[in-house]
Amino acid sequence: MSDPAGDPSPISAAGTHEFERVSSRTVYSGAILALRLDQVVMPGGHVAQREVVEKYGAVAVVAVDDDGNLVLIDQYRHPIGRRLLELPAGLLDEPGESPLAAAERELAEETGLAAASWSTLVEMALSPGFTDEALRIYLATGLSETDRPTPEMEEADLRVLRMPLDEAVRAALSGEIVNATAIAGILALAAVRDKGIAPRPADAPWAGMPADFLKRKSAGTTGNQD
């Protein structure tokens, strides 16, 4: 519907606005995240402030052994003060390292395993209302033992366990498994199995992979941005 002057109404124009960032100021930059204050042009011309948490991208691995068991880790998470059942996972914090290479590295570091076959299972924008944090979850099969570096910090207390997929699904739905990445990976694998959906190749394009924080750390940027 248009008004008498021929201009599109707000309803017909919805979904077409370009949300231009007119200025940006960094108020904190730490080891694993930065907080940025952006001024963004809203529909109608109003400029609003948006808080943005920049983070590294991340990868996680749904590793399935020859008996159909998932390899999970039990790891302490300080922000919530308890241990969680999770997938092997880690940050994309090495310049030039591909997401697949990072997934291979994290699987070895956290479980002492390597995989012969890799594919892309699912991707997640974890909380897009305030952060660019996103991750890719891989499916890894054909598992074998490999060298595992000596664990440090929380990983020195990490426990590795194996769980049948159906049991993992029940644990996710019962609230025993609450880690968002683990739930997404477990349910995605169940859908792949039950619906016969072929996962994407391991090197499939990832348009939503975060890059700002890695660039910031590589450049040593901590101050204002324009």
N, C-alpha and C positions, 0 to 999 in steps of 0.2 A: 504494500500500500504506500502511496506517495502523497505528500501534502499538495495544496493547490499550486505552489510555486514549482513543483516538479522535483523537489529534493526528496531523497529517500527518507522514510520514517525511521526512528530508532529501531523498530522491529526488523524491517527489511535490511537495515545496515548492520545488524548484529553479526559478529563474527568476522568483520572486515577491518576493525581498528588496528592500527600499528602502534604498539605500546613502546614508544621511543624512550630510551633512557637519556635524560638530558644532563645528568651529573651523577657522580658517585664518590663516596667517601669511605675509606677503610678505617674502622674504629678499633679493630683487633686483628692480629695475625699471629697464630700460634703454631704448634707442631703439627696438628692434624686438621685445623680449620681456621677460617678467617670470617669475620663479620663485616659486611659491607652495607652501607646505607645508600640506596639508589633513589633518585628522583625520577618518576616515571609519568609520562603523559597519559592520562585516562581519557576515555570517551567523553567528548564535550570540551576537552581542552584543560580540565583541571589537572594539576600536577600533584601527585601523592608520593609519600615516602614509603619505600618497601625495604624491610630488613632481609638481607640475603646471607645465608651461611654457605660459604664455599667449602667444599670438601674434596678430597681425592675421590676418584672413582674407585670401585671395588669389584672383586670377582669372588664367586663362591663355586663350590664343586659338589654336585650330587654324584658321588662315587659309588658304583654298584659292583659288588663282587660276583664271582661266578655262581654263587648260590642265591643270588637275588637280594642280598642284604645291602643296606645302605651303611656307609661308613660315616659315623657321626662323632663329634667331639663334645666333651663336657668341660666347659671353660668358665672360670670366674669372670664376671663383668662388674667392675667397680661401681659404675653409675647406679646400678640397681642393687648392688650388694649381695649378689648370689650367683651361683653357677647356672648356666643354661646349656641345654642340648642344642647344638648348632651344626651347620655344615662347615667343613674346612673352607676358610675364606681369608682374604687379605686385601690390602690397599694397592692401588695402582700408583705407587709413589716412586717408581724408578723411571727416570726420563728415558724414553726410547724403548721401554719394554712393552711388548704387545700384551693385550689382556689374556690371550691364551698362554703365553709364556709365564705370566704372573700366576695364572691358575695352576700350571704345572709346578711352579716353585712352591706355592702355598700348600698344595697337596703333599708334596715331599716333606716340607718343613713341619707340618702339623701332624702327619700320619705316617710318614716313612713309606709312602706308596707312590708308584708311577702308574700311568694308564696307557694302554695301547691305542685306545679309540676315544676321540673327543668330539662333542657336538654342542651347539648352543641350545640350551633348554628354554630359558626365559630371561627377560630383562625387566628391571624395576626402577621407577623414579620413586625414591623412598618416602619423601615428604615434600612434594613440590610447592606447597604453600609457603615455605620459607627457606628451602635449601636446594642446591643443585645436585645433591648426593644421589648417585645412581649406581646400580651394579648389574653385572651380567652373571647368570648362573649357568654353568656348564654341566653337561652329562659326561661322565668318564667311566669307561668300562675296560675290561681286559686288565685288571689290576695285578700288580706285582710289587714285591718289596724293592726299595731303593734306599740309598743313603739318606739319613735324616740328620740335619745339623743339631748340635746340642741346644735344647730349648732354653730360653731365658724368660725372665719376668713371669707374667701370668701363664705363659705357655709351659713353664717348668712344672706346673701343676695340672696340665691338660691331660684328660683321660680320653682314650680312643675306644669306641665301642661299635658294634655292628647290630643292625636291627632290620628285620624283614620289612618290606615296604608297607604291607597292610598294617603291621603294628605301628609303624611310624605315622601313617595316616590317622589311625585311631588316637595316637598320642597328640597329634596336632589338633584334632577336633575335640579332645577332652581337656585341653589346656595344659597338658604335661609339657609339650613343646610350644613355646611362645615366641621364640625368635622369628621375626618376620621373614627373613631370608630363608630359614629352614622350612617354614610353613609353605612358602611359595615354591621352593624347589621340590618338596615332597609331593604337594598336590599337582604340580606340573608334571612330574614323572608319572604319577598315577593316571593323569589324563592321557599322557602319551601311551602308556601301556593299555589302558582300557579302550581308548578311541582309535588306536592304531595310527596316531599322528606322527609323522616323521619329523624329528628335530632338525633345525637349520644347521648348516655346516659350522664348524668351529670358528672359521674366519669370516662369518657373515658380517656385513656392515653394522656398525653400532652408532647410529646418529646421535643418541643421547649420552654418549660417554662424556663425563665431566672433564674439563681441561683447565679451567681458570686457576684452580688452586695449585696444580702442578706447575703451571707457567709462573705463577707468583713465587713459589718456592725456588724454582730454578733460576729466576731472575733476582731473587732476594728482595722482592717488592713488599714493603710494609706500609707505605704511606698512602696519600690520596690518589685516586684515579679520576681521570676526566673522560 
